[in-house]
Amino acid sequence: MKGQKSWLDIIKWKLIVSLILGAALWFASGAMEFPTVFRIMFVLYAVLGFIVFVLLDLPPMPEFSGGKAVGALLIFYLLCSAIYAGAGSFLPQYDPEWEKGKISMIIDAKKRAHPNVSPLELNQKTDALKTRTDELMERLAKLEETVTGKSTAGEGLSAAELAKKKAAASSGGVPSDPVAYGKEVYELYECYNCHKIGGKGSVKKRGTMLDNIGNLATADQIKKKVYDPKYMMAEGFEKEYNKGTMPKNYPELITEGELDALAAYLVTLKDTSIKTPKPVIKE
């Protein structure tokens, strides 16, 4: 039709601007050290903008009715679904290998701070000091009972339990609510990168949904799984188990106190409406 733009007129300048913008986003995000997956997403935003502005400039489509309208709608729906599914598969939320690298960076930083002591030895020394402190506090509690004649039995606490309670109150380092602290540990170590709780977490199948783990595993089993990933496997996750997707560095990162709190939190998750895979002990 007279006065109607050609395809070249419609695409030409939009394509040039989109290419320049995409290249600028790629190099700028690289200079700011964004992960590759995010750099690709920035470029795809420029591509999406190009497509949108081309669609806005296209001539009106002829009207469809009856079977043609239904067919066109189905084709459009399938096309959109394919694009969304393909993008979701091509652009994972996180890369497990990248996460392992990040954990290694944390370990390296600890090694640089203490070149002659491994992070595992540091954690062991910390736990040993905590045990020694508990023993001293227990002795002080018993001495207090002897001197004052007041027993802790009326409070329903042993001398050791009272000592721990006092130590926690005085140091501020031991949480009064281990479940709440365990949730913080879960967030701190970014367990959500591979696991889902309450529908929030990884978009890829790397780890299990944990909403009902409290009905399927004990606290001791959970703790052993964190420190030894090969100890237990979730049904349906044989591929991930064999690939060793779960990091093996946690004994050097998570202290025993943090692990106890994490397990205390996870065993409270008992939502039977969510199909959490059954754990299978392998070792």
N, C-alpha and C positions, 0 to 999 in steps of 0.2 A: 504494500500500500504506500501511496505517496506520503512523504513526511515521516514514515516509520523508520526507526533506527535499525541499522544492521547489527548482527551479532558482534561484529568487530567493534562498532561504535559503543555498544553496551559494555563489552568486556575490557576493552583496551586500557583505559586509564584506571579503572578499578583494579585490574590485575597488576599494573605497574605499582600503584600505591600499596597494594596488599603485599607484594613481594618486598618492597622497601621496608614496610612496617614489620613484616615477619623476620627479615634479616636483622633489623634493629633490635627486636625483642630477643632473638636468639643470642646475639653477641652481648647485649646488655645483661641478660640473665646469666650468661656464662661468666661475665666479669664480676658479677655479684655472687658467684659460686653456687648457683641453684643446681640441684640434682638434674640430671639429664631428662628425667621423666617430666619435670615441671617446665623445662625449657621447651620440650616438644609441645606441651599443652599451650604455652604462650603463643607459639607459632600457629597452632591449630585455631586459636582464637582469631588470629588475623585471617586465616583461611575462611573461618565461619563468617566473619564480617564481609569478606569478598562475596561469598555465596548469597548472603542476605541482601546486599546492595544490588547484585545482579538480578535477583528475583524481583526486587522492587521496581526495577527498570524494564522488566519484560512486558511485552504487549499482553493484553487480556487473553485468557484462554477461552476457548469455546465452551458453552454450557453443556454439561452432561446430564442425562436423565435416564431413569430406569436402570437397566442392567449395566450400562456403561458407567453410570454414577457409582453404583456399588463396586464395580470392578476397579475404578479409579481410586476409590477410597481404600480398598483392600491393598492395592499396590502401594499407595502412599504410606499406609500403616506398616506394611512389611518392610518398606525401604527405611522408614524411621527406626523400626525395631532393629534392623540389621546394623544401622549406623551406631545406635546406642550400645548394642551388644558387642560390636566390634571395638568400639572405643573403650568399653569397660574391660575387655580382654587385653587390649593393646596398652592401656594406661593403668596399670595396677596402682593401688594406693601407696604401697611401699614395696621395695625390693628386699627380700630376706637377706641377700648377700650384702646389701648396703647396710642393713641393720647390724649384721655381724661385724662389718668393718667399723661401724660406729662404736660397738662394744669394745673392739680391739683398741680403738683410740683412747677410750676411757682407761683401759688396762695399762696402755703405754704411758699415759699421764701419771698413773699411780707409780709405775716403775721408775719414771724419771724423778719423781719426788722422793722415792726411797729406793735408790739403785741397788742396795745390798739386801733388800727384803722384798719378797714377792707379795702381791696383794692378798694371796691366800694366807700367807704367814701373818700379815697384818691383821686380817680378820680373826685368825686363830688367837693372836695375842690379845686382841680386843675382848674376845669371848672369855679368855682366861682371866683377864683383869676383872671382868664383870662377875665371874664366878667367885674370885677372891674377895671382891667387894661384898657380895651376898653373904659369904661366910663370916666376914668381919661384922656386918650388920646383924647377923643372927646372934653372934656372941654378945654384941652390945645390947640386943633385945633381952637376952637371957640375964645379963648383968643387971639391966633395969628392973626386971621382975624380982631379982634377988634383993636389990637395994630397996625398992619401993614396996615390995610385997604385993604389987598389982599384977594380976595374970591377964594375959591376952585371951584366955579361953572364953571370957564373957563376950568378947567381940566375935567369937567364932573363928579366930585366926590363930595359927601356930606362931611360934616365935619367929620362924623363918619367913612366914608369909607377912607378918607385921614388919619385919626388917625390910623386905622387898618393897612393901608399900611405902615405908618411910623413905627408902632410897629413891623410889620413883618420884615421890613428892619433892624431895630435896634437889635431885639432879635435873628434873624436867626432861630427861632423855628417854625415859621409858613411858610409852603411852598408857594412859589409863583405860583406853578403849582399843584393844588389839584388833578388833574387826574394822573399826574406822581407820586405824593405822595401816592395816593390811590392804585396804582399798587404796590408800595413798601410795603404798609400795607398788601395787598393780599399775597405777598411773605413772609413777616415777620411772619404772623400768619399761614403760610403754608396751605392756603385754597385749594391749588392744591392737597392736600392729598385726597380730596373727590370730587373736581370739576375740569373740564377740560376747558381750554381756548386755542384756536388755536391748538387743538389736543394734548396739553401737560397737564398732570395731572394724576389723579388716573386711574388705570387699572381695578378697580372693580366698580360695580354699587353701589355707596354709595351716590353720589350727582349728581346734574344735570350738563350738559354742559352749560356754561354761555355765549357762543358766541353771542347770540341774546337776552340776558336778558334786554337790553336797550329798546327793542320794546315791552316788556311784563310786565315790572314793573317799578314803579316810584322810585326815590331816597328814598322817605319817606317809601315806602313799603319795600325796601331792608334793610333800617336801622332797621325797626321794626322786620323784619325776623331775623336779626343777633342777636338782643337783646332778641327776643322772638321766638324761633324756632317753636313753636306751632301755631304761627300767620298765617303762610302760608304753603301750601304744593304744590309740583310739581306733575303734572299729571303723573301717572305711577310709582310714588315713595311712594305709600301708605305704603308698608312694612317698608321702611326706616323711614318714618314719624312716624309710630306707635311705632317703636323700639327706637325712640329718638336718631337716629344716630348723629345728629348735636349737638355739645356740648352746654350746657346751661350756661357756665361760662363766655361768652364773655362780659356781662355787667361789670364784675370785671376785665377784661383784656384790652378791647379796649376802649380807651377814646372817648368822643363824637367827638373830632376833627379828630381822626383817622377814626371813623365811617363815618363822613361826606365825608372825602376824598375817602374812599373805595366805598361809594355809587356813588360819582362823577365819579369814574373810571368805575364802572360796568354799569352805564347808557349809557356810550359811546359805549358799545359793541352791535352792531346792524348788525351782519352778518346773513342775512336771509337764507344763504345757509346751515347753521347748524340748526338742529331741536332741539332748546332749549324747554324743556317741559313748558307748560303753567302753571303759578302760580295760585293756588286756595286759596283764603282767607278762613281760617277756624275759626278764632276767631275775 
